[in-house]
Amino acid sequence: MASEKAKELAAKQKAEVKAMKLAKKNSNDPRDWPWYRQLWQTYKVTAEVDKQLNLLLIAGFVGSVVLLTLVGFWAQPWWMWLMLGVTAGITADLWILLDRAKKATFLRYAGQPGSAEVALSMLDKKKWEYTPAITATRQLDVVHRVIGPPGIILVAEGQPGRVKALVAAEVKKHEQVAYGVPVTTVMMGDGEGQVPLAGLAKHLTKQPKKLAAAQISDVKARLRALDAVRPKVPIPRGPLPNMKGAARAMRGR
């Protein structure tokens, strides 16, 4: 009897593992994909935007192979240098692909409401914490909050004339709750005095350090009280595909 139950349990566990593997194989979540599928998808998405990608990949691989093979004719054995060149070429292509993929991501989402989150998601999560769209208008002017070594940084995107009052109100709220903590603002955009999407993360990390790790934790705790009474912003997270769809989401339809 015990043997039959053990067999049934083993069969059930085997079926569950098989179902899990099948679900993972057919998943649309990139986190469930094997590394080679993630790499291929990254290449396809990047190539759609970056028309120079293929040329750069070919140049990176061929250049590495040729250079190290030429070294091999001088420092024998040449075949070992050839193999080293192939390895170096693959490494160079991976570096090129990742670099161009990042730039292509910025190019793809530039100008879309909520696009600042693309740059904020690239910050070191051990040192930085961001809250997307803490407040927004129906015209999709958005304010994001970043907490890190420079203190509290409010990142605004949208029409400067409209978003100015929105940012000013948020600065006042944060200064009242996190008293003594510096609150700075950054206007994201391509205009004069604004920070472009591609340079946003770098701009934030270059700000002067004013808080230690322990102080950052204290600031987060204080801001929980502010967030607890804040009405939720009715827009989806991340860059929005178009203004029409975003406006519909804002109306709750």
KELOKE-116560 format. One record per residue (C-alpha): x, y, z; residue in one letter. Coordinates in steps of 0.1 Angstrom, whole numbers. Layout:
<recs>
X  Y  Z  A $
...
</recs>
This chain:
<recs>
0  0  0  M $
28  23  10  A $
46  14  -22  S $
16  23  -43  E $
13  57  -27  K $
50  63  -32  A $
46  55  -69  K $
17  78  -72  E $
35  106  -55  L $
66  101  -77  A $
44  101  -108  A $
26  133  -97  K $
59  150  -90  Q $
73  139  -124  K $
42  153  -141  A $
45  186  -122  E $
81  190  -132  V $
73  182  -168  K $
44  207  -168  A $
67  233  -153  M $
93  228  -180  K $
67  230  -207  L $
53  262  -193  A $
88  277  -190  K $
95  267  -226  K $
63  283  -239  N $
66  314  -216  S $
66  349  -230  N $
85  361  -200  D $
122  367  -210  P $
132  357  -175  R $
121  321  -182  D $
140  319  -215  W $
174  302  -218  P $
204  325  -224  W $
206  319  -261  Y $
170  328  -267  R $
174  360  -247  Q $
205  368  -267  L $
187  361  -300  W $
157  382  -290  Q $
180  411  -279  T $
197  409  -314  Y $
163  410  -332  K $
149  439  -313  V $
181  459  -316  T $
185  452  -353  A $
150  466  -359  E $
162  500  -347  V $
199  500  -353  D $
207  495  -390  K $
244  496  -384  Q $
244  467  -360  L $
252  439  -384  N $
281  458  -399  L $
296  465  -365  L $
292  429  -354  L $
310  417  -386  I $
337  443  -382  A $
342  434  -345  G $
345  397  -351  F $
366  398  -383  V $
389  425  -369  G $
396  405  -338  S $
403  373  -357  V $
426  390  -383  V $
445  410  -357  L $
453  380  -335  L $
460  358  -364  T $
486  383  -377  L $
502  382  -342  V $
502  344  -345  G $
525  346  -376  F $
550  364  -355  W $
545  346  -321  A $
539  309  -330  Q $
519  288  -330  P $
496  307  -353  W $
467  283  -348  W $
465  290  -311  M $
463  327  -319  W $
436  320  -344  L $
415  303  -318  M $
422  331  -294  L $
411  355  -321  G $
378  337  -326  V $
372  339  -288  T $
380  375  -288  A $
357  381  -317  G $
328  365  -299  I $
335  386  -268  T $
338  418  -289  A $
304  410  -306  D $
287  404  -272  L $
301  438  -259  W $
289  455  -291  I $
255  439  -290  L $
249  449  -254  L $
261  484  -259  D $
240  490  -290  R $
210  473  -274  A $
211  499  -246  K $
213  527  -271  K $
185  512  -292  A $
163  509  -261  T $
167  547  -255  F $
160  554  -291  L $
129  532  -292  R $
113  548  -261  Y $
125  584  -264  A $
96  609  -264  G $
71  584  -250  Q $
53  593  -217  P $
69  573  -188  G $
101  567  -207  S $
123  579  -178  A $
117  545  -162  E $
138  529  -189  V $
168  548  -177  A $
160  546  -140  L $
157  508  -142  S $
194  507  -152  M $
206  523  -119  L $
225  501  -94  D $
197  487  -73  K $
221  482  -43  K $
226  520  -41  K $
194  534  -57  W $
157  530  -54  E $
132  546  -77  Y $
94  549  -77  T $
79  555  -111  P $
51  580  -117  A $
44  591  -81  I $
22  617  -96  T $
9  627  -131  A $
-15  648  -150  T $
-41  638  -175  R $
-19  653  -202  Q $
7  627  -191  L $
32  650  -174  D $
49  626  -150  V $
71  629  -119  V $
93  599  -108  H $
112  597  -75  R $
147  584  -71  V $
164  579  -37  I $
202  574  -36  G $
235  589  -23  P $
226  624  -36  P $
193  624  -16  G $
159  626  -31  I $
157  634  -68  I $
124  641  -85  L $
126  634  -123  V $
100  652  -143  A $
90  646  -179  E $
63  663  -200  G $
55  699  -210  Q $
78  721  -189  P $
51  748  -183  G $
26  723  -169  R $
50  700  -150  V $
67  729  -132  K $
38  733  -108  A $
35  695  -103  L $
72  693  -94  V $
71  723  -70  A $
42  707  -51  A $
61  674  -48  E $
93  691  -36  V $
72  708  -8  K $
56  675  2  K $
90  657  3  H $
108  684  22  E $
80  683  49  Q $
83  646  54  V $
120  640  48  A $
132  672  66  Y $
169  679  63  G $
173  657  33  V $
182  674  0  P $
155  673  -26  V $
166  681  -61  T $
147  681  -94  T $
157  670  -129  V $
137  678  -161  M $
141  651  -187  M $
139  661  -223  G $
159  673  -253  D $
154  711  -247  G $
178  736  -231  E $
186  728  -195  G $
170  694  -198  Q $
186  659  -195  V $
180  635  -224  P $
168  600  -218  L $
200  584  -228  A $
220  605  -204  G $
196  604  -174  L $
211  575  -154  A $
247  589  -159  K $
235  624  -148  H $
220  610  -116  L $
251  590  -107  T $
273  621  -111  K $
254  641  -85  Q $
273  649  -53  P $
270  623  -26  K $
251  636  4  K $
237  606  22  L $
252  574  37  A $
235  540  33  A $
220  542  67  A $
205  576  60  Q $
190  563  27  I $
172  536  46  S $
158  562  70  D $
146  584  42  V $
128  554  26  K $
110  547  59  A $
99  584  62  R $
85  584  26  L $
64  553  32  R $
40  576  52  A $
38  600  23  L $
31  572  -2  D $
5  556  21  A $
-18  586  17  V $
-10  593  -19  R $
-37  583  -44  P $
-25  558  -70  K $
-17  572  -104  V $
-40  554  -129  P $
-14  548  -156  I $
5  516  -165  P $
41  513  -155  R $
69  519  -181  G $
68  538  -214  P $
34  541  -229  L $
30  531  -266  P $
11  561  -277  N $
-7  592  -264  M $
-42  579  -273  K $
-38  546  -254  G $
-22  564  -225  A $
-50  590  -223  A $
-76  561  -223  R $
-57  545  -194  A $
-57  578  -175  M $
-95  579  -178  R $
-98  544  -164  G $
-115  530  -195  R $
</recs>
